[in-house]
């Protein structure tokens, strides 16, 4: 069973012609790399936003130093 799938996109004709002129570029590999980086970055952004929301909901009235001191005293 293959671990890959096909995802098709439409691009302007002019862009496709220019890509064909640039034969030295492996377009499939470049597109895979760029999409992979974009997915990774967007996933990080989503996780960071979720973490910020969780932290916002946890509202603590003590400073980090006070929390650490309290843990050490216990």
PDB file of N, CA, C and O in Angstrom:
ATOM      1  N   UNK A   1       0.839  -1.178   0.000  1.00  0.00           N
ATOM      2  CA  UNK A   1       0.000   0.000   0.000  1.00  0.00           C
ATOM      3  C   UNK A   1       0.891   1.250   0.000  1.00  0.00           C
ATOM      4  O   UNK A   1       1.870   1.321   0.743  1.00  0.00           O
ATOM      5  N   UNK A   2       0.549   2.217  -0.824  1.00  0.00           N
ATOM      6  CA  UNK A   2       1.338   3.440  -0.951  1.00  0.00           C
ATOM      7  C   UNK A   2       1.113   4.361   0.244  1.00  0.00           C
ATOM      8  O   UNK A   2       0.022   4.414   0.811  1.00  0.00           O
ATOM      9  N   UNK A   3       2.159   5.080   0.611  1.00  0.00           N
ATOM     10  CA  UNK A   3       2.052   6.054   1.704  1.00  0.00           C
ATOM     11  C   UNK A   3       1.897   7.470   1.165  1.00  0.00           C
ATOM     12  O   UNK A   3       1.998   8.441   1.914  1.00  0.00           O
ATOM     13  N   UNK A   4       1.651   7.580  -0.130  1.00  0.00           N
ATOM     14  CA  UNK A   4       1.498   8.892  -0.756  1.00  0.00           C
ATOM     15  C   UNK A   4       0.140   8.987  -1.427  1.00  0.00           C
ATOM     16  O   UNK A   4      -0.500   7.976  -1.716  1.00  0.00           O
ATOM     17  N   UNK A   5      -0.289  10.213  -1.671  1.00  0.00           N
ATOM     18  CA  UNK A   5      -1.552  10.466  -2.343  1.00  0.00           C
ATOM     19  C   UNK A   5      -1.355  11.600  -3.345  1.00  0.00           C
ATOM     20  O   UNK A   5      -0.331  12.284  -3.321  1.00  0.00           O
ATOM     21  N   UNK A   6      -2.322  11.795  -4.211  1.00  0.00           N
ATOM     22  CA  UNK A   6      -2.235  12.835  -5.233  1.00  0.00           C
ATOM     23  C   UNK A   6      -3.123  14.003  -4.829  1.00  0.00           C
ATOM     24  O   UNK A   6      -4.258  13.809  -4.392  1.00  0.00           O
ATOM     25  N   UNK A   7      -2.599  15.222  -4.976  1.00  0.00           N
ATOM     26  CA  UNK A   7      -3.347  16.444  -4.723  1.00  0.00           C
ATOM     27  C   UNK A   7      -3.129  17.331  -5.935  1.00  0.00           C
ATOM     28  O   UNK A   7      -2.002  17.756  -6.188  1.00  0.00           O
ATOM     29  N   UNK A   8      -4.182  17.620  -6.692  1.00  0.00           N
ATOM     30  CA  UNK A   8      -4.058  18.398  -7.925  1.00  0.00           C
ATOM     31  C   UNK A   8      -4.424  19.858  -7.682  1.00  0.00           C
ATOM     32  O   UNK A   8      -5.306  20.167  -6.882  1.00  0.00           O
ATOM     33  N   UNK A   9      -3.730  20.748  -8.388  1.00  0.00           N
ATOM     34  CA  UNK A   9      -4.046  22.180  -8.322  1.00  0.00           C
ATOM     35  C   UNK A   9      -4.087  22.740  -9.741  1.00  0.00           C
ATOM     36  O   UNK A   9      -3.506  22.168 -10.662  1.00  0.00           O
ATOM     37  N   UNK A  10      -4.767  23.844  -9.901  1.00  0.00           N
ATOM     38  CA  UNK A  10      -4.786  24.544 -11.181  1.00  0.00           C
ATOM     39  C   UNK A  10      -3.912  25.784 -11.050  1.00  0.00           C
ATOM     40  O   UNK A  10      -3.996  26.520 -10.068  1.00  0.00           O
ATOM     41  N   UNK A  11      -3.072  26.001 -12.060  1.00  0.00           N
ATOM     42  CA  UNK A  11      -2.203  27.176 -12.076  1.00  0.00           C
ATOM     43  C   UNK A  11      -2.385  27.875 -13.418  1.00  0.00           C
ATOM     44  O   UNK A  11      -2.799  27.250 -14.394  1.00  0.00           O
ATOM     45  N   UNK A  12      -2.077  29.174 -13.470  1.00  0.00           N
ATOM     46  CA  UNK A  12      -2.204  29.894 -14.730  1.00  0.00           C
ATOM     47  C   UNK A  12      -1.296  29.301 -15.818  1.00  0.00           C
ATOM     48  O   UNK A  12      -0.207  28.800 -15.535  1.00  0.00           O
ATOM     49  N   UNK A  13      -1.762  29.371 -17.044  1.00  0.00           N
ATOM     50  CA  UNK A  13      -1.024  28.818 -18.186  1.00  0.00           C
ATOM     51  C   UNK A  13       0.372  29.431 -18.281  1.00  0.00           C
ATOM     52  O   UNK A  13       1.347  28.721 -18.525  1.00  0.00           O
ATOM     53  N   UNK A  14       0.468  30.728 -18.092  1.00  0.00           N
ATOM     54  CA  UNK A  14       1.773  31.400 -18.180  1.00  0.00           C
ATOM     55  C   UNK A  14       2.763  30.868 -17.161  1.00  0.00           C
ATOM     56  O   UNK A  14       3.943  30.687 -17.460  1.00  0.00           O
ATOM     57  N   UNK A  15       2.274  30.622 -15.963  1.00  0.00           N
ATOM     58  CA  UNK A  15       3.135  30.074 -14.924  1.00  0.00           C
ATOM     59  C   UNK A  15       3.628  28.684 -15.316  1.00  0.00           C
ATOM     60  O   UNK A  15       4.803  28.361 -15.143  1.00  0.00           O
ATOM     61  N   UNK A  16       2.727  27.872 -15.840  1.00  0.00           N
ATOM     62  CA  UNK A  16       3.107  26.512 -16.264  1.00  0.00           C
ATOM     63  C   UNK A  16       4.160  26.556 -17.369  1.00  0.00           C
ATOM     64  O   UNK A  16       5.110  25.773 -17.354  1.00  0.00           O
ATOM     65  N   UNK A  17       3.994  27.476 -18.330  1.00  0.00           N
ATOM     66  CA  UNK A  17       4.969  27.593 -19.421  1.00  0.00           C
ATOM     67  C   UNK A  17       6.338  27.986 -18.879  1.00  0.00           C
ATOM     68  O   UNK A  17       7.363  27.455 -19.306  1.00  0.00           O
ATOM     69  N   UNK A  18       6.343  28.918 -17.939  1.00  0.00           N
ATOM     70  CA  UNK A  18       7.607  29.342 -17.342  1.00  0.00           C
ATOM     71  C   UNK A  18       8.258  28.190 -16.585  1.00  0.00           C
ATOM     72  O   UNK A  18       9.474  28.009 -16.647  1.00  0.00           O
ATOM     73  N   UNK A  19       7.449  27.415 -15.873  1.00  0.00           N
ATOM     74  CA  UNK A  19       7.977  26.248 -15.156  1.00  0.00           C
ATOM     75  C   UNK A  19       8.606  25.264 -16.133  1.00  0.00           C
ATOM     76  O   UNK A  19       9.664  24.703 -15.848  1.00  0.00           O
ATOM     77  N   UNK A  20       7.974  25.048 -17.269  1.00  0.00           N
ATOM     78  CA  UNK A  20       8.503  24.123 -18.267  1.00  0.00           C
ATOM     79  C   UNK A  20       9.820  24.621 -18.852  1.00  0.00           C
ATOM     80  O   UNK A  20      10.681  23.821 -19.215  1.00  0.00           O
ATOM     81  N   UNK A  21       9.979  25.942 -18.945  1.00  0.00           N
ATOM     82  CA  UNK A  21      11.235  26.506 -19.443  1.00  0.00           C
ATOM     83  C   UNK A  21      12.369  26.291 -18.440  1.00  0.00           C
ATOM     84  O   UNK A  21      13.533  26.188 -18.827  1.00  0.00           O
ATOM     85  N   UNK A  22      12.034  26.226 -17.181  1.00  0.00           N
ATOM     86  CA  UNK A  22      13.030  26.037 -16.126  1.00  0.00           C
ATOM     87  C   UNK A  22      13.171  24.547 -15.819  1.00  0.00           C
ATOM     88  O   UNK A  22      12.822  24.089 -14.731  1.00  0.00           O
ATOM     89  N   UNK A  23      13.677  23.814 -16.777  1.00  0.00           N
ATOM     90  CA  UNK A  23      13.771  22.355 -16.678  1.00  0.00           C
ATOM     91  C   UNK A  23      14.729  21.881 -15.592  1.00  0.00           C
ATOM     92  O   UNK A  23      14.635  20.743 -15.131  1.00  0.00           O
ATOM     93  N   UNK A  24      15.647  22.749 -15.186  1.00  0.00           N
ATOM     94  CA  UNK A  24      16.626  22.328 -14.187  1.00  0.00           C
ATOM     95  C   UNK A  24      16.009  22.198 -12.785  1.00  0.00           C
ATOM     96  O   UNK A  24      16.632  21.648 -11.877  1.00  0.00           O
ATOM     97  N   UNK A  25      14.793  22.704 -12.620  1.00  0.00           N
ATOM     98  CA  UNK A  25      14.120  22.637 -11.321  1.00  0.00           C
ATOM     99  C   UNK A  25      13.257  21.381 -11.262  1.00  0.00           C
ATOM    100  O   UNK A  25      12.497  21.100 -12.189  1.00  0.00           O
ATOM    101  N   UNK A  26      13.373  20.639 -10.187  1.00  0.00           N
ATOM    102  CA  UNK A  26      12.510  19.479  -9.945  1.00  0.00           C
ATOM    103  C   UNK A  26      11.260  20.008  -9.247  1.00  0.00           C
ATOM    104  O   UNK A  26      11.219  20.101  -8.020  1.00  0.00           O
ATOM    105  N   UNK A  27      10.243  20.353 -10.034  1.00  0.00           N
ATOM    106  CA  UNK A  27       9.057  21.022  -9.518  1.00  0.00           C
ATOM    107  C   UNK A  27       8.294  20.180  -8.517  1.00  0.00           C
ATOM    108  O   UNK A  27       7.792  20.704  -7.523  1.00  0.00           O
ATOM    109  N   UNK A  28       8.201  18.893  -8.760  1.00  0.00           N
ATOM    110  CA  UNK A  28       7.490  18.037  -7.808  1.00  0.00           C
ATOM    111  C   UNK A  28       8.143  18.095  -6.431  1.00  0.00           C
ATOM    112  O   UNK A  28       7.464  18.250  -5.416  1.00  0.00           O
ATOM    113  N   UNK A  29       9.448  17.969  -6.410  1.00  0.00           N
ATOM    114  CA  UNK A  29      10.160  17.988  -5.132  1.00  0.00           C
ATOM    115  C   UNK A  29      10.069  19.361  -4.468  1.00  0.00           C
ATOM    116  O   UNK A  29       9.863  19.452  -3.258  1.00  0.00           O
ATOM    117  N   UNK A  30      10.220  20.417  -5.246  1.00  0.00           N
ATOM    118  CA  UNK A  30      10.137  21.773  -4.689  1.00  0.00           C
ATOM    119  C   UNK A  30       8.747  22.046  -4.110  1.00  0.00           C
ATOM    120  O   UNK A  30       8.623  22.616  -3.026  1.00  0.00           O
ATOM    121  N   UNK A  31       7.722  21.644  -4.823  1.00  0.00           N
ATOM    122  CA  UNK A  31       6.354  21.865  -4.344  1.00  0.00           C
ATOM    123  C   UNK A  31       6.099  21.053  -3.080  1.00  0.00           C
ATOM    124  O   UNK A  31       5.489  21.556  -2.136  1.00  0.00           O
ATOM    125  N   UNK A  32       6.563  19.794  -3.048  1.00  0.00           N
ATOM    126  CA  UNK A  32       6.419  18.978  -1.834  1.00  0.00           C
ATOM    127  C   UNK A  32       7.105  19.649  -0.652  1.00  0.00           C
ATOM    128  O   UNK A  32       6.555  19.699   0.448  1.00  0.00           O
ATOM    129  N   UNK A  33       8.313  20.164  -0.883  1.00  0.00           N
ATOM    130  CA  UNK A  33       9.078  20.800   0.195  1.00  0.00           C
ATOM    131  C   UNK A  33       8.352  22.041   0.724  1.00  0.00           C
ATOM    132  O   UNK A  33       8.210  22.215   1.935  1.00  0.00           O
ATOM    133  N   UNK A  34       7.898  22.895  -0.187  1.00  0.00           N
ATOM    134  CA  UNK A  34       7.228  24.138   0.215  1.00  0.00           C
ATOM    135  C   UNK A  34       5.920  23.834   0.946  1.00  0.00           C
ATOM    136  O   UNK A  34       5.624  24.451   1.969  1.00  0.00           O
ATOM    137  N   UNK A  35       5.143  22.893   0.431  1.00  0.00           N
ATOM    138  CA  UNK A  35       3.886  22.525   1.089  1.00  0.00           C
ATOM    139  C   UNK A  35       4.180  21.943   2.466  1.00  0.00           C
ATOM    140  O   UNK A  35       3.484  22.258   3.431  1.00  0.00           O
ATOM    141  N   UNK A  36       5.191  21.108   2.568  1.00  0.00           N
ATOM    142  CA  UNK A  36       5.561  20.536   3.867  1.00  0.00           C
ATOM    143  C   UNK A  36       5.934  21.604   4.880  1.00  0.00           C
ATOM    144  O   UNK A  36       5.512  21.537   6.034  1.00  0.00           O
ATOM    145  N   UNK A  37       6.723  22.591   4.461  1.00  0.00           N
ATOM    146  CA  UNK A  37       7.112  23.687   5.355  1.00  0.00           C
ATOM    147  C   UNK A  37       5.894  24.506   5.772  1.00  0.00           C
ATOM    148  O   UNK A  37       5.765  24.884   6.937  1.00  0.00           O
ATOM    149  N   UNK A  38       5.006  24.777   4.826  1.00  0.00           N
ATOM    150  CA  UNK A  38       3.807  25.557   5.133  1.00  0.00           C
ATOM    151  C   UNK A  38       2.922  24.821   6.134  1.00  0.00           C
ATOM    152  O   UNK A  38       2.427  25.425   7.086  1.00  0.00           O
ATOM    153  N   UNK A  39       2.722  23.531   5.926  1.00  0.00           N
ATOM    154  CA  UNK A  39       1.908  22.736   6.849  1.00  0.00           C
ATOM    155  C   UNK A  39       2.535  22.742   8.242  1.00  0.00           C
ATOM    156  O   UNK A  39       1.833  22.903   9.241  1.00  0.00           O
ATOM    157  N   UNK A  40       3.849  22.569   8.308  1.00  0.00           N
ATOM    158  CA  UNK A  40       4.556  22.563   9.593  1.00  0.00           C
ATOM    159  C   UNK A  40       4.395  23.907  10.307  1.00  0.00           C
ATOM    160  O   UNK A  40       4.106  23.946  11.503  1.00  0.00           O
ATOM    161  N   UNK A  41       4.581  25.003   9.576  1.00  0.00           N
ATOM    162  CA  UNK A  41       4.474  26.332  10.182  1.00  0.00           C
ATOM    163  C   UNK A  41       3.051  26.631  10.635  1.00  0.00           C
ATOM    164  O   UNK A  41       2.848  27.171  11.723  1.00  0.00           O
ATOM    165  N   UNK A  42       2.065  26.284   9.812  1.00  0.00           N
ATOM    166  CA  UNK A  42       0.665  26.534  10.179  1.00  0.00           C
ATOM    167  C   UNK A  42       0.263  25.683  11.379  1.00  0.00           C
ATOM    168  O   UNK A  42      -0.509  26.136  12.224  1.00  0.00           O
ATOM    169  N   UNK A  43       0.778  24.455  11.465  1.00  0.00           N
ATOM    170  CA  UNK A  43       0.484  23.600  12.617  1.00  0.00           C
ATOM    171  C   UNK A  43       1.061  24.208  13.888  1.00  0.00           C
ATOM    172  O   UNK A  43       0.410  24.205  14.933  1.00  0.00           O
ATOM    173  N   UNK A  44       2.284  24.731  13.800  1.00  0.00           N
ATOM    174  CA  UNK A  44       2.907  25.388  14.953  1.00  0.00           C
ATOM    175  C   UNK A  44       2.090  26.601  15.385  1.00  0.00           C
ATOM    176  O   UNK A  44       1.869  26.814  16.577  1.00  0.00           O
ATOM    177  N   UNK A  45       1.639  27.402  14.405  1.00  0.00           N
ATOM    178  CA  UNK A  45       0.835  28.583  14.723  1.00  0.00           C
ATOM    179  C   UNK A  45      -0.455  28.184  15.430  1.00  0.00           C
ATOM    180  O   UNK A  45      -0.861  28.830  16.396  1.00  0.00           O
ATOM    181  N   UNK A  46      -1.095  27.125  14.953  1.00  0.00           N
ATOM    182  CA  UNK A  46      -2.339  26.662  15.568  1.00  0.00           C
ATOM    183  C   UNK A  46      -2.095  26.199  17.006  1.00  0.00           C
ATOM    184  O   UNK A  46      -2.850  26.552  17.911  1.00  0.00           O
ATOM    185  N   UNK A  47      -1.036  25.406  17.211  1.00  0.00           N
ATOM    186  CA  UNK A  47      -0.724  24.924  18.557  1.00  0.00           C
ATOM    187  C   UNK A  47      -0.400  26.077  19.506  1.00  0.00           C
ATOM    188  O   UNK A  47      -0.809  26.065  20.667  1.00  0.00           O
ATOM    189  N   UNK A  48       0.335  27.072  19.008  1.00  0.00           N
ATOM    190  CA  UNK A  48       0.667  28.226  19.834  1.00  0.00           C
ATOM    191  C   UNK A  48      -0.588  28.998  20.207  1.00  0.00           C
ATOM    192  O   UNK A  48      -0.729  29.419  21.355  1.00  0.00           O
ATOM    193  N   UNK A  49      -1.497  29.190  19.270  1.00  0.00           N
ATOM    194  CA  UNK A  49      -2.752  29.886  19.555  1.00  0.00           C
ATOM    195  C   UNK A  49      -3.572  29.119  20.587  1.00  0.00           C
ATOM    196  O   UNK A  49      -4.155  29.721  21.488  1.00  0.00           O
ATOM    197  N   UNK A  50      -3.619  27.792  20.459  1.00  0.00           N
ATOM    198  CA  UNK A  50      -4.349  26.977  21.430  1.00  0.00           C
ATOM    199  C   UNK A  50      -3.713  27.080  22.815  1.00  0.00           C
ATOM    200  O   UNK A  50      -4.415  27.180  23.821  1.00  0.00           O
ATOM    201  N   UNK A  51      -2.380  27.057  22.862  1.00  0.00           N
ATOM    202  CA  UNK A  51      -1.676  27.165  24.140  1.00  0.00           C
ATOM    203  C   UNK A  51      -1.939  28.525  24.782  1.00  0.00           C
ATOM    204  O   UNK A  51      -2.109  28.614  25.998  1.00  0.00           O
ATOM    205  N   UNK A  52      -1.974  29.571  23.979  1.00  0.00           N
ATOM    206  CA  UNK A  52      -2.253  30.909  24.517  1.00  0.00           C
ATOM    207  C   UNK A  52      -3.661  30.977  25.092  1.00  0.00           C
ATOM    208  O   UNK A  52      -3.877  31.596  26.134  1.00  0.00           O
ATOM    209  N   UNK A  53      -4.619  30.347  24.421  1.00  0.00           N
ATOM    210  CA  UNK A  53      -5.995  30.330  24.918  1.00  0.00           C
ATOM    211  C   UNK A  53      -6.078  29.559  26.238  1.00  0.00           C
ATOM    212  O   UNK A  53      -6.772  29.979  27.164  1.00  0.00           O
ATOM    213  N   UNK A  54      -5.375  28.444  26.319  1.00  0.00           N
ATOM    214  CA  UNK A  54      -5.371  27.657  27.554  1.00  0.00           C
ATOM    215  C   UNK A  54      -4.750  28.466  28.684  1.00  0.00           C
ATOM    216  O   UNK A  54      -5.266  28.493  29.801  1.00  0.00           O
ATOM    217  N   UNK A  55      -3.643  29.119  28.380  1.00  0.00           N
ATOM    218  CA  UNK A  55      -2.977  29.926  29.411  1.00  0.00           C
ATOM    219  C   UNK A  55      -3.861  31.083  29.853  1.00  0.00           C
ATOM    220  O   UNK A  55      -3.916  31.415  31.037  1.00  0.00           O
ATOM    221  N   UNK A  56      -4.550  31.694  28.895  1.00  0.00           N
ATOM    222  CA  UNK A  56      -5.447  32.802  29.203  1.00  0.00           C
ATOM    223  C   UNK A  56      -6.561  32.337  30.141  1.00  0.00           C
ATOM    224  O   UNK A  56      -6.959  33.068  31.048  1.00  0.00           O
ATOM    225  N   UNK A  57      -7.058  31.129  29.923  1.00  0.00           N
ATOM    226  CA  UNK A  57      -8.129  30.579  30.743  1.00  0.00           C
ATOM    227  C   UNK A  57      -7.632  30.201  32.143  1.00  0.00           C
ATOM    228  O   UNK A  57      -8.436  30.077  33.067  1.00  0.00           O
ATOM    229  N   UNK A  58      -6.330  30.017  32.308  1.00  0.00           N
ATOM    230  CA  UNK A  58      -5.771  29.589  33.591  1.00  0.00           C
ATOM    231  C   UNK A  58      -5.476  30.758  34.521  1.00  0.00           C
ATOM    232  O   UNK A  58      -5.051  30.515  35.651  1.00  0.00           O
ATOM    233  N   UNK A  59      -5.668  31.967  34.132  1.00  0.00           N
ATOM    234  CA  UNK A  59      -5.385  33.180  34.902  1.00  0.00           C
ATOM    235  C   UNK A  59      -4.993  32.923  36.360  1.00  0.00           C
ATOM    236  O   UNK A  59      -5.836  32.575  37.187  1.00  0.00           O
ATOM    237  N   UNK A  60      -3.710  33.098  36.662  1.00  0.00           N
ATOM    238  CA  UNK A  60      -3.179  32.933  38.011  1.00  0.00           C
ATOM    239  C   UNK A  60      -2.755  34.302  38.512  1.00  0.00           C
ATOM    240  O   UNK A  60      -2.131  35.074  37.784  1.00  0.00           O
ATOM    241  N   UNK A  61      -3.099  34.601  39.763  1.00  0.00           N
ATOM    242  CA  UNK A  61      -2.784  35.923  40.323  1.00  0.00           C
ATOM    243  C   UNK A  61      -1.385  36.007  40.927  1.00  0.00           C
ATOM    244  O   UNK A  61      -1.018  37.041  41.484  1.00  0.00           O
ATOM    245  N   UNK A  62      -0.609  34.949  40.827  1.00  0.00           N
ATOM    246  CA  UNK A  62       0.741  34.937  41.399  1.00  0.00           C
ATOM    247  C   UNK A  62       1.767  35.005  40.266  1.00  0.00           C
ATOM    248  O   UNK A  62       1.511  34.574  39.141  1.00  0.00           O
ATOM    249  N   UNK A  63       2.927  35.556  40.597  1.00  0.00           N
ATOM    250  CA  UNK A  63       4.008  35.603  39.608  1.00  0.00           C
ATOM    251  C   UNK A  63       4.661  34.232  39.497  1.00  0.00           C
ATOM    252  O   UNK A  63       4.465  33.369  40.352  1.00  0.00           O
ATOM    253  N   UNK A  64       5.421  34.046  38.458  1.00  0.00           N
ATOM    254  CA  UNK A  64       6.124  32.772  38.267  1.00  0.00           C
ATOM    255  C   UNK A  64       7.069  32.505  39.428  1.00  0.00           C
ATOM    256  O   UNK A  64       7.184  31.371  39.893  1.00  0.00           O
ATOM    257  N   UNK A  65       7.741  33.542  39.894  1.00  0.00           N
ATOM    258  CA  UNK A  65       8.678  33.384  41.016  1.00  0.00           C
ATOM    259  C   UNK A  65       7.949  32.914  42.267  1.00  0.00           C
ATOM    260  O   UNK A  65       8.455  32.063  42.999  1.00  0.00           O
ATOM    261  N   UNK A  66       6.766  33.464  42.516  1.00  0.00           N
ATOM    262  CA  UNK A  66       5.992  33.055  43.695  1.00  0.00           C
ATOM    263  C   UNK A  66       5.542  31.599  43.583  1.00  0.00           C
ATOM    264  O   UNK A  66       5.561  30.862  44.569  1.00  0.00           O
ATOM    265  N   UNK A  67       5.137  31.189  42.383  1.00  0.00           N
ATOM    266  CA  UNK A  67       4.712  29.806  42.180  1.00  0.00           C
ATOM    267  C   UNK A  67       5.870  28.837  42.395  1.00  0.00           C
ATOM    268  O   UNK A  67       5.704  27.790  43.022  1.00  0.00           O
ATOM    269  N   UNK A  68       7.048  29.190  41.872  1.00  0.00           N
ATOM    270  CA  UNK A  68       8.228  28.343  42.034  1.00  0.00           C
ATOM    271  C   UNK A  68       8.623  28.268  43.506  1.00  0.00           C
ATOM    272  O   UNK A  68       8.934  27.192  44.016  1.00  0.00           O
ATOM    273  N   UNK A  69       8.609  29.398  44.175  1.00  0.00           N
ATOM    274  CA  UNK A  69       8.971  29.428  45.605  1.00  0.00           C
ATOM    275  C   UNK A  69       8.010  28.533  46.399  1.00  0.00           C
ATOM    276  O   UNK A  69       8.436  27.779  47.274  1.00  0.00           O
ATOM    277  N   UNK A  70       6.718  28.623  46.089  1.00  0.00           N
ATOM    278  CA  UNK A  70       5.720  27.801  46.784  1.00  0.00           C
ATOM    279  C   UNK A  70       5.966  26.324  46.552  1.00  0.00           C
ATOM    280  O   UNK A  70       5.851  25.530  47.486  1.00  0.00           O
ATOM    281  N   UNK A  71       6.300  25.940  45.344  1.00  0.00           N
ATOM    282  CA  UNK A  71       6.594  24.527  45.052  1.00  0.00           C
ATOM    283  C   UNK A  71       7.828  24.053  45.812  1.00  0.00           C
ATOM    284  O   UNK A  71       7.857  22.931  46.316  1.00  0.00           O
ATOM    285  N   UNK A  72       8.835  24.898  45.893  1.00  0.00           N
ATOM    286  CA  UNK A  72      10.074  24.503  46.580  1.00  0.00           C
ATOM    287  C   UNK A  72       9.852  24.354  48.088  1.00  0.00           C
ATOM    288  O   UNK A  72      10.471  23.507  48.732  1.00  0.00           O
ATOM    289  N   UNK A  73       8.978  25.173  48.636  1.00  0.00           N
ATOM    290  CA  UNK A  73       8.713  25.120  50.081  1.00  0.00           C
ATOM    291  C   UNK A  73       7.921  23.873  50.459  1.00  0.00           C
ATOM    292  O   UNK A  73       7.997  23.411  51.597  1.00  0.00           O
ATOM    293  N   UNK A  74       7.171  23.332  49.523  1.00  0.00           N
ATOM    294  CA  UNK A  74       6.373  22.129  49.816  1.00  0.00           C
ATOM    295  C   UNK A  74       7.239  20.961  49.807  1.00  0.00           C
ATOM    296  O   UNK A  74       6.772  19.844  50.031  1.00  0.00           O
TER     297      UNK A  74
END
